[in-house]
């Protein structure tokens, strides 16, 4: 009898412990709030973090079109070709143990999120790997991509001057591009060469001697890291070919609907980034807002995505994105240890955010837009429109409320 009582007590305690430790995932259309004090946080220090975010608003123009021009206007062929939208006030949401413990600004406002878009792009590539559409990230991309017809309904019948001119896109056909794997494309170490949607690879954040921009020798794949949106867009085009459907539809059906995201986010491409796919016009989306476009999304939906990555692709018991993919995304790039798959920024050796744990990671975009993910503290924080140089201090403020 004594053994039976002991066993029953153990079962009861285990059940209680499981119930207390079970993670909270917000259902669609609602998200429970908890007061900081109810979860053992310092409300005064949390308020100080919010005040710091407001006081350190980015000094860049609220017009994203003007901001883009000031940031990238000196680049060749820098004209925007996708949509822009004016941004709102400094905004953020802090999620602790799954619950909202603080928010400021207007978290429901849909704004450009710039290169956080890249994390959504790498996610749809991961979904393709999980489903076997891509056998391995170490396969070369070229074998997956057929010739691509650009959709141009006003082109009419080509004249004699077009005779012999390419009528299809072959984005991975050059001697160099044929060697590129999905992995180097995801890590931005491909040195992909070419022009896509009117933007040459060499014109994006150009470096060195301008006389050599178009003739320089290509770096071996994996040896040099270079942030380059033309190459990111080439990856988006490749992923669209693999999925054989628009990437926003893939993301919506397999990720965003499952995590209870709103129906207000939009993933845009460019006015000229349309292709013919199975007889239908399909837009190949962009990986950020460098020339406009990219993900337009509210802070709550960003936080839901951050919570998904905090739980290694699992949402309330359902594995939406494989834990193996998340592990790969968080594996440092050899030539850029603070970078995993785009746009998963790592805190390797605490170089990026000295105030944060080494295993924290961030999805980062211009603005600054950031989804901060901290497994050690069961924490997700979305911070929008803060000065980049103030980001570490902001995280220090948030963590002070926990410590």
C-alpha positions as CSV (number, residue, x, y, z in Angstrom):
1,X,0.0,0.0,0.0
2,X,2.8,2.4,0.9
3,X,4.5,1.7,-2.5
4,X,1.2,2.4,-4.2
5,X,0.7,5.7,-2.4
6,X,4.3,6.7,-3.2
7,X,3.8,5.8,-6.9
8,X,0.5,7.7,-7.1
9,X,2.1,10.7,-5.5
10,X,5.0,10.6,-8.0
11,X,2.5,10.5,-10.9
12,X,0.6,13.4,-9.4
13,X,3.7,15.5,-9.0
14,X,4.9,14.7,-12.5
15,X,1.5,15.7,-13.9
16,X,1.6,19.0,-12.1
17,X,5.1,19.7,-13.1
18,X,4.3,19.0,-16.8
19,X,1.3,21.2,-16.6
20,X,3.4,24.0,-15.1
21,X,6.2,23.6,-17.6
22,X,4.0,23.2,-20.8
23,X,4.7,26.1,-23.1
24,X,2.0,28.6,-23.9
25,X,1.3,29.2,-27.6
26,X,-1.2,32.0,-28.5
27,X,-4.2,30.9,-30.6
28,X,-5.2,32.8,-33.6
29,X,-6.8,36.2,-32.9
30,X,-5.7,36.4,-29.3
31,X,-2.6,36.5,-27.1
32,X,-2.7,36.4,-23.3
33,X,-1.0,39.2,-21.5
34,X,0.7,38.8,-18.1
35,X,1.8,41.5,-15.8
36,X,5.6,41.5,-15.4
37,X,5.2,41.0,-11.6
38,X,3.1,37.9,-12.2
39,X,6.0,36.2,-14.0
40,X,8.7,37.5,-11.6
41,X,9.9,40.4,-13.8
42,X,10.9,43.9,-12.7
43,X,8.2,46.1,-14.1
44,X,10.2,49.3,-13.4
45,X,13.2,48.0,-15.4
46,X,10.9,46.8,-18.2
47,X,9.3,50.2,-18.4
48,X,12.8,51.7,-18.6
49,X,13.5,49.4,-21.6
50,X,10.5,50.7,-23.4
51,X,11.4,54.3,-22.7
52,X,14.9,53.6,-24.0
53,X,13.5,52.2,-27.3
54,X,11.3,55.3,-27.7
55,X,14.2,57.7,-27.0
56,X,16.5,55.9,-29.4
57,X,14.3,55.9,-32.5
58,X,16.2,55.7,-35.7
59,X,17.1,59.0,-37.2
60,X,16.4,57.8,-40.7
61,X,13.4,59.3,-42.6
62,X,10.0,57.8,-41.9
63,X,9.5,57.7,-45.7
64,X,10.9,54.3,-46.7
65,X,11.4,55.6,-50.2
66,X,13.5,58.5,-49.1
67,X,15.4,56.4,-46.6
68,X,16.2,53.8,-49.4
69,X,17.4,56.6,-51.6
70,X,19.7,58.1,-48.9
71,X,21.0,54.6,-48.0
72,X,21.6,53.1,-51.4
73,X,21.1,56.0,-53.9
74,X,24.8,56.1,-54.8
75,X,24.8,52.5,-56.0
76,X,24.4,51.9,-59.8
77,X,20.9,51.1,-60.9
78,X,19.6,51.9,-57.4
79,X,16.1,53.0,-58.4
80,X,13.4,51.3,-56.4
81,X,11.3,48.9,-58.4
82,X,9.0,47.5,-55.6
83,X,6.5,49.1,-53.2
84,X,7.5,51.3,-50.3
85,X,5.4,52.6,-47.4
86,X,6.0,55.2,-44.7
87,X,6.7,53.6,-41.4
88,X,5.1,54.2,-38.0
89,X,6.3,55.0,-34.5
90,X,8.9,53.0,-32.6
91,X,7.1,49.8,-31.8
92,X,7.8,46.6,-30.0
93,X,6.5,43.5,-28.2
94,X,8.2,41.5,-25.4
95,X,7.2,37.9,-25.0
96,X,8.3,36.0,-21.8
97,X,7.4,32.4,-21.4
98,X,5.0,32.8,-24.3
99,X,3.0,35.7,-22.8
100,X,3.0,39.3,-23.7
101,X,4.5,41.2,-20.8
102,X,5.1,44.6,-22.5
103,X,4.3,46.4,-25.7
104,X,4.6,49.9,-27.1
105,X,3.8,51.9,-30.3
106,X,1.3,50.2,-32.6
107,X,2.1,46.5,-32.8
108,X,-0.9,46.0,-35.2
109,X,0.5,48.4,-37.8
110,X,1.8,46.7,-41.0
111,X,5.2,48.1,-41.9
112,X,8.1,47.1,-44.1
113,X,10.4,44.7,-42.2
114,X,13.2,44.8,-44.8
115,X,15.7,42.0,-44.4
116,X,13.8,40.1,-41.8
117,X,12.1,38.9,-45.0
118,X,15.2,36.8,-45.6
119,X,14.4,34.6,-42.6
120,X,11.0,33.9,-44.1
121,X,12.7,33.1,-47.4
122,X,15.2,30.7,-45.9
123,X,12.3,29.1,-44.0
124,X,10.4,28.2,-47.2
125,X,13.7,26.7,-48.6
126,X,13.8,24.7,-45.3
127,X,10.3,23.5,-45.9
128,X,11.3,22.3,-49.4
129,X,14.1,20.3,-47.8
130,X,11.9,18.9,-45.1
131,X,9.5,17.7,-47.8
132,X,12.1,16.2,-50.1
133,X,11.6,18.8,-52.9
134,X,15.3,19.6,-52.3
135,X,17.2,16.5,-51.5
136,X,20.1,18.2,-49.8
137,X,21.4,21.7,-49.2
138,X,24.7,20.5,-50.6
139,X,23.1,19.8,-54.0
140,X,23.9,22.4,-56.6
141,X,20.9,24.6,-57.4
142,X,21.3,24.4,-61.1
143,X,19.9,20.8,-61.3
144,X,16.6,22.0,-59.9
145,X,16.0,25.0,-62.1
146,X,14.5,24.8,-65.6
147,X,14.7,27.7,-68.1
148,X,12.4,30.5,-66.9
149,X,10.1,32.6,-69.0
150,X,9.7,36.2,-67.9
151,X,6.1,37.4,-67.9
152,X,5.8,40.5,-70.0
153,X,2.2,41.0,-71.4
154,X,3.1,44.2,-73.3
155,X,6.1,42.7,-75.1
156,X,4.2,41.9,-78.3
157,X,5.8,40.0,-81.1
158,X,9.6,40.3,-81.1
159,X,11.1,42.1,-84.1
160,X,14.1,41.1,-86.2
161,X,16.4,43.0,-83.8
162,X,15.5,40.4,-81.1
163,X,16.6,37.5,-83.3
164,X,19.1,35.4,-81.4
165,X,18.6,37.3,-78.1
166,X,17.8,35.2,-75.0
167,X,14.1,34.9,-74.3
168,X,14.4,32.8,-71.2
169,X,16.2,33.2,-67.8
170,X,19.0,30.8,-67.0
171,X,20.1,32.1,-63.6
172,X,22.4,29.2,-62.7
173,X,23.8,28.3,-66.1
174,X,27.3,30.1,-66.1
175,X,30.4,28.1,-65.3
176,X,30.5,29.6,-61.8
177,X,26.8,29.6,-61.0
178,X,26.6,25.9,-61.9
179,X,28.8,25.1,-58.9
180,X,26.6,26.9,-56.3
181,X,24.8,24.8,-53.7
182,X,21.7,25.8,-51.8
183,X,23.9,26.0,-48.7
184,X,26.2,28.8,-50.1
185,X,23.2,30.7,-51.4
186,X,21.6,30.5,-47.9
187,X,24.8,31.7,-46.2
188,X,25.5,34.5,-48.7
189,X,28.9,33.0,-49.6
190,X,28.0,32.1,-53.2
191,X,29.4,35.0,-55.2
192,X,26.6,34.3,-57.7
193,X,27.1,36.3,-60.9
194,X,24.5,37.9,-63.1
195,X,21.7,40.4,-63.5
196,X,18.2,39.8,-62.2
197,X,15.2,42.1,-62.4
198,X,17.5,44.8,-63.8
199,X,19.9,44.7,-60.9
200,X,23.5,43.4,-61.6
201,X,25.1,41.6,-58.7
202,X,28.1,43.9,-58.8
203,X,25.9,47.0,-58.4
204,X,24.6,45.9,-55.0
205,X,26.9,47.4,-52.3
206,X,29.8,47.6,-54.8
207,X,33.4,47.3,-53.4
208,X,36.9,48.0,-54.7
209,X,37.9,49.3,-58.1
210,X,34.9,50.1,-60.3
211,X,36.8,49.2,-63.4
212,X,36.9,45.6,-62.2
213,X,33.3,45.3,-61.0
214,X,32.3,43.4,-64.1
215,X,35.5,41.5,-64.8
216,X,36.9,40.4,-61.5
217,X,37.7,36.8,-60.8
218,X,34.9,35.0,-58.9
219,X,35.5,33.7,-55.4
220,X,35.2,30.0,-54.8
221,X,31.8,29.2,-53.3
222,X,31.9,29.3,-49.5
223,X,35.1,31.3,-49.2
224,X,33.9,34.9,-49.0
225,X,30.7,36.3,-47.3
226,X,29.0,39.2,-49.0
227,X,25.6,40.7,-48.2
228,X,23.9,40.9,-51.6
229,X,20.2,41.2,-52.3
230,X,20.5,40.3,-56.0
231,X,21.8,36.9,-55.0
232,X,19.1,36.6,-52.4
233,X,16.5,37.3,-55.1
234,X,18.1,34.6,-57.3
235,X,17.5,32.2,-54.4
236,X,13.9,33.3,-54.2
237,X,13.5,32.7,-57.9
238,X,15.0,29.2,-57.5
239,X,12.7,28.4,-54.5
240,X,9.7,29.5,-56.6
241,X,10.7,27.1,-59.3
242,X,11.1,24.3,-56.8
243,X,7.8,24.9,-55.1
244,X,6.1,25.6,-58.5
245,X,3.8,28.1,-56.7
246,X,4.2,31.6,-55.2
247,X,6.3,31.6,-52.1
248,X,3.8,33.7,-50.1
249,X,1.2,30.9,-50.6
250,X,3.7,28.4,-49.3
251,X,4.6,30.4,-46.3
252,X,0.9,31.1,-45.5
253,X,-0.3,27.6,-45.7
254,X,2.6,25.8,-44.0
255,X,3.7,28.4,-41.4
256,X,1.7,31.6,-40.9
257,X,-1.7,30.1,-40.7
258,X,-0.4,27.4,-38.4
259,X,1.1,29.9,-35.9
260,X,-2.1,32.0,-35.9
261,X,-0.7,34.9,-37.8
262,X,-3.1,37.6,-38.9
263,X,-4.2,38.0,-42.5
264,X,-2.6,41.4,-42.9
265,X,0.9,40.5,-43.8
266,X,2.0,40.7,-47.5
267,X,5.2,39.5,-49.2
268,X,5.9,41.6,-52.2
269,X,8.3,41.4,-55.1
270,X,9.1,43.9,-57.9
271,X,6.9,45.3,-60.7
272,X,9.2,43.5,-63.2
273,X,9.8,40.2,-61.2
274,X,7.0,38.3,-62.9
275,X,7.5,34.9,-64.5
276,X,5.3,32.4,-66.3
277,X,4.7,29.3,-64.2
278,X,2.6,26.5,-65.5
279,X,0.9,29.0,-67.8
280,X,0.1,31.5,-65.1
281,X,1.8,34.8,-64.2
282,X,3.5,34.5,-60.8
283,X,5.5,37.1,-59.0
284,X,9.0,36.1,-57.7
285,X,9.2,37.8,-54.4
286,X,12.2,39.8,-53.0
287,X,14.3,39.0,-50.0
288,X,14.1,42.5,-48.5
289,X,13.4,46.1,-49.1
290,X,16.6,47.1,-50.8
291,X,14.7,48.2,-53.9
292,X,11.3,48.1,-52.3
293,X,9.0,45.1,-51.7
294,X,9.8,42.3,-49.2
295,X,7.7,41.5,-46.2
296,X,5.1,44.0,-44.9
297,X,4.0,42.7,-41.5
298,X,2.9,43.7,-38.0
299,X,4.9,43.2,-34.8
300,X,2.6,40.6,-33.4
301,X,3.1,38.4,-36.4
302,X,6.8,38.9,-36.2
303,X,6.7,37.8,-32.6
304,X,4.8,34.6,-33.5
305,X,7.5,33.8,-36.0
306,X,10.1,34.5,-33.4
307,X,8.3,32.2,-30.9
308,X,8.3,29.4,-33.6
309,X,12.0,29.7,-34.0
310,X,12.5,29.8,-30.2
311,X,10.8,26.4,-30.1
312,X,12.9,25.0,-32.9
313,X,10.2,24.9,-35.4
314,X,7.6,23.4,-33.1
315,X,4.2,25.1,-32.5
316,X,2.1,23.6,-29.7
317,X,3.3,20.1,-30.4
318,X,3.3,20.3,-34.2
319,X,6.6,20.3,-35.9
320,X,6.1,22.9,-38.7
321,X,9.7,23.3,-39.6
322,X,12.1,20.5,-38.7
323,X,14.4,20.9,-35.7
324,X,17.2,19.8,-38.0
325,X,16.6,22.8,-40.2
326,X,16.6,25.2,-37.3
327,X,19.9,23.6,-36.1
328,X,21.4,24.1,-39.6
329,X,20.2,27.7,-39.7
330,X,21.9,28.3,-36.4
331,X,25.2,26.8,-37.5
332,X,27.9,29.5,-37.9
333,X,29.1,30.2,-41.4
334,X,32.9,29.5,-41.5
335,X,33.9,32.8,-43.0
336,X,31.2,34.7,-41.0
337,X,30.8,33.1,-37.6
338,X,28.0,35.5,-36.6
339,X,25.8,34.5,-39.5
340,X,23.9,31.3,-40.0
341,X,21.3,30.9,-42.8
342,X,19.9,34.2,-43.9
343,X,18.8,36.2,-41.9
344,X,19.6,34.3,-38.7
345,X,22.2,36.4,-36.9
346,X,24.1,34.5,-34.3
347,X,25.7,35.8,-31.1
348,X,28.8,33.7,-31.6
349,X,31.4,34.7,-28.9
350,X,28.9,37.4,-27.9
351,X,30.2,39.6,-30.6
352,X,26.9,40.9,-32.0
353,X,25.2,41.5,-28.7
354,X,27.7,41.5,-25.8
355,X,24.9,41.9,-23.3
356,X,23.0,38.8,-24.5
357,X,23.8,35.1,-24.0
358,X,25.9,33.4,-26.6
359,X,23.1,31.2,-27.7
360,X,20.7,34.1,-28.4
361,X,20.0,34.8,-32.1
362,X,18.2,37.5,-34.1
363,X,16.3,37.9,-37.3
364,X,17.5,41.4,-38.4
365,X,16.4,43.9,-41.0
366,X,17.2,47.5,-41.9
367,X,15.3,50.1,-39.9
368,X,16.3,48.7,-37.4
369,X,13.8,45.8,-37.3
370,X,14.8,42.9,-35.1
371,X,13.2,39.7,-33.7
372,X,15.4,38.9,-30.7
373,X,15.2,35.2,-29.7
374,X,16.7,34.1,-26.3
375,X,16.3,30.4,-25.5
376,X,18.1,30.8,-22.2
377,X,15.5,33.2,-20.9
378,X,12.5,31.9,-22.8
379,X,12.3,35.3,-24.3
380,X,11.3,36.8,-27.7
381,X,11.4,40.6,-28.3
382,X,10.4,42.5,-31.4
383,X,12.0,45.9,-31.6
384,X,11.2,48.1,-34.6
385,X,12.7,51.5,-35.7
386,X,15.5,51.7,-33.2
387,X,19.0,53.0,-33.9
388,X,21.2,50.0,-34.8
389,X,23.9,51.1,-32.4
390,X,21.4,51.1,-29.5
391,X,20.3,47.6,-30.0
392,X,22.7,45.9,-27.5
393,X,21.8,48.5,-24.8
394,X,18.1,47.8,-25.5
395,X,18.6,44.0,-24.9
396,X,20.6,44.8,-21.8
397,X,17.6,46.8,-20.5
398,X,15.2,43.9,-21.2
399,X,17.4,41.3,-19.6
400,X,17.9,43.5,-16.5
401,X,14.2,43.1,-15.9
402,X,14.6,39.3,-15.8
403,X,17.8,39.2,-13.8
